């Protein structure tokens, strides 16, 4: 059973930075697709960025050029470095995992239904 625990959220001023972390329990397979999503009250969950086991990444337009997703496989930890933060980045940020992803399959932030495991979320507030 995959468990995900996020940390690193908090408050920042516009233009500031935060680094989110997500520690994962043991995965059943060596290949996986991991992602960060965010949600504000009354809004649908929005994909931010994804990374697959080969290190391939993809970013939403809102994150491109400002956010960087990375992973430390030895520590089973996923990161999201957020720079040049804007008030519109304020949201609950969730780490998600698709531990059944395989090479050649789609790993996309536009497909939240592909991610069967989610963390509890960490709040980011920019003001």
C-alpha positions as CSV (number, residue, x, y, z in Angstrom):
1,X,0.0,0.0,0.0
2,X,1.6,3.3,-1.2
3,X,1.5,6.1,1.3
4,X,2.5,9.7,0.5
5,X,3.3,12.4,3.1
6,X,3.8,16.0,1.9
7,X,5.6,18.8,3.8
8,X,7.1,22.2,3.1
9,X,4.0,24.3,2.6
10,X,3.5,27.6,4.3
11,X,3.4,31.3,3.6
12,X,5.5,33.3,1.2
13,X,5.5,36.7,-0.2
14,X,5.0,37.3,-3.9
15,X,8.2,36.7,-5.7
16,X,9.3,34.3,-2.9
17,X,10.1,30.6,-3.0
18,X,9.0,27.4,-1.3
19,X,10.1,23.8,-1.7
20,X,7.5,21.1,-1.2
21,X,8.6,17.5,-0.4
22,X,6.7,14.2,-0.6
23,X,8.0,11.1,1.1
24,X,6.6,7.9,-0.3
25,X,6.4,4.4,1.1
26,X,7.8,1.5,-0.8
27,X,6.5,1.2,-4.4
28,X,5.4,-2.2,-5.8
29,X,7.4,-1.6,-9.0
30,X,10.5,0.3,-9.9
31,X,8.7,2.3,-12.5
32,X,6.2,5.0,-11.6
33,X,4.7,8.4,-12.5
34,X,4.6,11.0,-9.8
35,X,2.9,14.4,-9.8
36,X,2.0,17.5,-8.0
37,X,-1.6,18.9,-8.1
38,X,-3.2,21.8,-6.4
39,X,-6.7,22.8,-5.5
40,X,-8.5,25.9,-4.2
41,X,-11.9,25.8,-2.5
42,X,-14.7,25.5,-5.0
43,X,-12.3,24.7,-7.8
44,X,-11.4,21.4,-9.5
45,X,-8.0,19.9,-8.8
46,X,-5.4,21.3,-11.2
47,X,-2.3,19.5,-12.4
48,X,1.0,21.3,-11.8
49,X,3.8,19.0,-12.9
50,X,4.7,15.3,-13.3
51,X,7.9,13.3,-13.5
52,X,8.4,9.7,-14.6
53,X,10.9,7.1,-13.6
54,X,13.3,8.1,-16.4
55,X,13.2,11.7,-15.2
56,X,10.9,12.9,-17.9
57,X,9.0,16.0,-16.8
58,X,6.0,18.0,-17.9
59,X,4.6,21.2,-16.5
60,X,1.3,23.1,-16.7
61,X,1.6,26.5,-18.3
62,X,1.1,28.1,-15.0
63,X,4.2,26.4,-13.6
64,X,6.5,26.5,-16.6
65,X,9.6,28.6,-15.9
66,X,8.9,29.0,-12.2
67,X,8.5,25.5,-10.7
68,X,10.8,22.5,-10.9
69,X,9.7,18.9,-10.2
70,X,12.4,16.5,-9.2
71,X,12.8,13.2,-7.4
72,X,15.4,11.4,-5.2
73,X,14.8,7.7,-5.9
74,X,17.2,6.6,-3.2
75,X,15.1,8.5,-0.6
76,X,11.7,7.8,-2.3
77,X,11.1,11.5,-2.2
78,X,9.4,13.9,-4.7
79,X,10.1,17.6,-4.7
80,X,8.5,20.7,-6.1
81,X,10.7,23.8,-6.1
82,X,8.5,26.9,-6.5
83,X,10.1,30.2,-7.3
84,X,8.7,33.6,-8.3
85,X,5.5,32.7,-6.4
86,X,2.3,34.6,-7.2
87,X,-0.9,35.1,-5.1
88,X,-2.7,32.9,-7.6
89,X,-0.4,30.0,-6.6
90,X,-2.2,29.9,-3.3
91,X,-3.8,26.5,-2.9
92,X,-3.6,23.1,-1.2
93,X,-0.9,21.1,-3.0
94,X,-1.1,17.4,-3.3
95,X,1.5,14.8,-4.1
96,X,0.2,11.9,-6.2
97,X,1.5,8.6,-7.5
98,X,0.8,6.1,-10.2
99,X,2.9,3.2,-9.1
100,X,1.7,1.1,-12.1
101,X,3.1,3.3,-14.8
102,X,5.3,1.6,-17.3
103,X,7.6,2.8,-20.0
104,X,5.6,4.0,-23.0
105,X,2.5,4.8,-21.0
106,X,1.2,8.4,-20.5
107,X,2.4,10.3,-17.5
108,X,0.5,13.6,-17.6
109,X,-0.7,16.2,-15.2
110,X,-3.9,16.4,-17.2
111,X,-4.9,12.9,-16.1
112,X,-5.4,13.0,-12.4
113,X,-7.6,9.8,-12.6
114,X,-4.4,7.9,-13.5
115,X,-3.0,8.6,-10.0
116,X,-4.4,6.1,-7.5
117,X,-2.5,7.3,-4.5
118,X,-2.7,10.8,-3.0
119,X,-1.1,12.6,0.0
120,X,-3.1,14.6,2.5
121,X,-2.0,17.9,1.1
122,X,0.1,20.9,2.2
123,X,-1.2,24.4,2.1
124,X,0.7,27.1,0.2
125,X,-0.3,30.7,0.8
126,X,1.2,33.6,-1.2
127,X,0.3,37.1,0.0
